[in-house]
Amino acid sequence: MSKQLAPVLGEGRAVRSVVAFVLNRLPMSEMLAEWQQGRAEHGEPVAGEGAAQDPALRALLTRRINETLQEMSTPSRKPLYIALGAHAALLGVGLWLVN
C-alpha cells in the first residue's frame, strides 16, 4: 500500500508508519463481509474482475480509513493526567521538605 501511495504522499518513514497503523487498525474481515453484503443487495456478482474498479468498495474503504484517521487524530488525555499527577506529587514533596 505504501508503494502505491508513494507518488502522492512520498516515501518517508512517517508516511509508511501512518499507512501501516491505519491498515493494522482496519477490520478487514468485517469490511469484506460488508462489501459482499452490499454487492449482494444490489444484485452484482460477489467475485470477479470488476472488484478492482468497484466504486462501492472504494467508498467503503474511504469511509473506514477516514473513521480510523479521525480516531487516530483524537488526542489522548492520559499524558495530561500523568503530568498533572507528577506536578502534584512534586508540589507535595516540596511542601513536605519545607516544613
C-alpha positions as CSV (number, residue, x, y, z in Angstrom):
1,M,0.0,0.0,0.0
2,S,2.9,2.4,0.8
3,K,4.4,1.7,-2.7
4,Q,1.1,2.7,-4.3
5,L,0.7,5.8,-2.3
6,A,4.4,6.9,-2.7
7,P,3.8,9.1,-5.8
8,V,1.2,11.0,-3.9
9,L,2.4,11.0,-0.3
10,G,6.1,10.4,-0.6
11,E,8.3,7.6,0.7
12,G,9.1,8.9,4.1
13,R,9.2,6.8,7.3
14,A,6.3,8.8,8.8
15,V,4.1,8.0,5.7
16,R,4.9,4.3,6.0
17,S,4.2,4.2,9.7
18,V,0.8,6.0,9.3
19,V,-0.2,3.7,6.4
20,A,0.8,0.7,8.5
21,F,-1.1,2.0,11.5
22,V,-4.2,2.6,9.5
23,L,-4.1,-0.8,7.8
24,N,-3.5,-2.6,11.1
25,R,-6.5,-0.9,12.7
26,L,-8.9,-1.6,9.9
27,P,-11.2,-4.7,10.5
28,M,-10.6,-6.3,7.1
29,S,-12.9,-9.3,7.7
30,E,-15.8,-7.0,8.7
31,M,-15.1,-4.7,5.7
32,L,-15.1,-7.7,3.3
33,A,-18.3,-9.0,4.7
34,E,-20.0,-5.6,4.5
35,W,-18.8,-5.1,0.9
36,Q,-20.0,-8.6,-0.1
37,Q,-23.4,-7.9,1.5
38,G,-23.7,-4.6,-0.3
39,R,-22.9,-6.2,-3.6
40,A,-25.4,-9.0,-3.0
41,E,-28.1,-6.5,-2.1
42,H,-27.6,-4.7,-5.5
43,G,-27.6,-7.9,-7.4
44,E,-24.0,-7.7,-8.5
45,P,-21.7,-10.7,-8.6
46,V,-19.7,-11.0,-5.4
47,A,-16.4,-12.0,-7.1
48,G,-14.8,-11.2,-10.4
49,E,-12.6,-8.8,-12.3
50,G,-15.0,-5.8,-11.6
51,A,-13.9,-5.8,-8.0
52,A,-10.7,-3.8,-8.8
53,Q,-12.8,-0.8,-10.1
54,D,-15.8,-1.2,-7.8
55,P,-17.0,2.3,-6.7
56,A,-18.8,0.7,-3.7
57,L,-15.6,-0.8,-2.5
58,R,-13.7,2.4,-3.0
59,A,-16.4,4.3,-1.0
60,L,-16.3,1.7,1.8
61,L,-12.5,1.9,2.1
62,T,-12.6,5.6,2.0
63,R,-15.2,5.8,4.8
64,R,-13.4,3.2,7.0
65,I,-10.0,4.8,6.5
66,N,-11.5,8.2,7.3
67,E,-13.0,6.9,10.5
68,T,-9.7,5.3,11.5
69,L,-7.7,8.5,10.8
70,Q,-10.3,10.6,12.8
71,E,-9.9,8.2,15.7
72,M,-6.2,8.4,15.4
73,S,-6.2,12.2,15.4
74,T,-8.2,12.4,18.6
75,P,-5.6,13.4,21.3
76,S,-5.3,11.3,24.4
77,R,-5.7,13.0,27.8
78,K,-3.7,10.4,29.6
79,P,-0.3,12.3,29.2
80,L,-2.0,15.4,30.6
81,Y,-3.3,13.5,33.7
82,I,0.2,11.9,34.2
83,A,1.8,15.3,34.0
84,L,-0.7,16.9,36.4
85,G,-0.2,13.9,38.9
86,A,3.6,14.3,38.7
87,H,3.4,18.1,39.3
88,A,1.0,17.5,42.3
89,A,3.4,14.9,43.7
90,L,6.4,17.2,43.3
91,L,4.5,20.0,45.0
92,G,3.6,17.7,47.9
93,V,7.2,16.6,48.3
94,G,8.4,20.2,48.1
95,L,5.9,21.4,50.7
96,W,6.8,18.4,53.0
97,L,10.5,19.3,52.7
98,V,9.9,22.9,53.5
99,N,8.2,22.1,56.8
